[in-house]
């Protein structure tokens, strides 16, 4: 079983070309971040 850390973590993401802590974003950008979806692209599709 994985060990759980109860400490506070800081999440960074890119906005306007710069990586910034999400906590420092304005409320509107934080809400947009919550709505984002993660996806991965199969490497084979990039080579075509």
C-alpha positions as CSV (number, residue, x, y, z in Angstrom):
1,X,0.0,0.0,0.0
2,X,1.3,3.5,-0.9
3,X,2.2,5.8,1.9
4,X,-0.1,8.9,2.2
5,X,1.3,12.3,3.0
6,X,-1.1,14.5,4.9
7,X,1.0,17.6,4.2
8,X,-0.2,20.4,1.9
9,X,1.1,20.2,-1.6
10,X,1.6,22.9,-4.2
11,X,0.3,22.3,-7.7
12,X,2.0,24.1,-10.6
13,X,0.5,24.5,-14.1
14,X,1.1,26.6,-17.1
15,X,-0.8,29.8,-17.8
16,X,0.2,32.4,-20.4
17,X,3.4,30.4,-21.1
18,X,4.7,30.4,-17.5
19,X,4.5,27.7,-14.8
20,X,2.9,29.2,-11.7
21,X,1.5,27.8,-8.5
22,X,-2.3,27.4,-9.1
23,X,-2.9,28.8,-5.6
24,X,-1.6,32.2,-6.8
25,X,-4.0,32.4,-9.8
26,X,-7.1,34.5,-9.6
27,X,-10.4,32.8,-8.9
28,X,-11.5,32.6,-12.5
29,X,-8.3,30.8,-13.6
30,X,-8.6,28.4,-10.7
31,X,-12.1,27.5,-11.8
32,X,-10.9,26.9,-15.4
33,X,-8.1,24.7,-14.0
34,X,-10.7,22.5,-12.2
35,X,-12.5,22.0,-15.5
36,X,-9.4,20.9,-17.5
37,X,-9.2,17.3,-18.7
38,X,-5.9,15.3,-19.0
39,X,-5.3,13.2,-22.0
40,X,-2.4,11.4,-23.7
41,X,-1.5,11.1,-27.3
42,X,-0.2,7.9,-28.6
43,X,3.3,8.4,-30.0
44,X,2.3,6.5,-33.2
45,X,-0.1,9.3,-34.1
46,X,2.6,11.9,-33.9
47,X,4.8,10.0,-36.4
48,X,2.2,9.8,-39.2
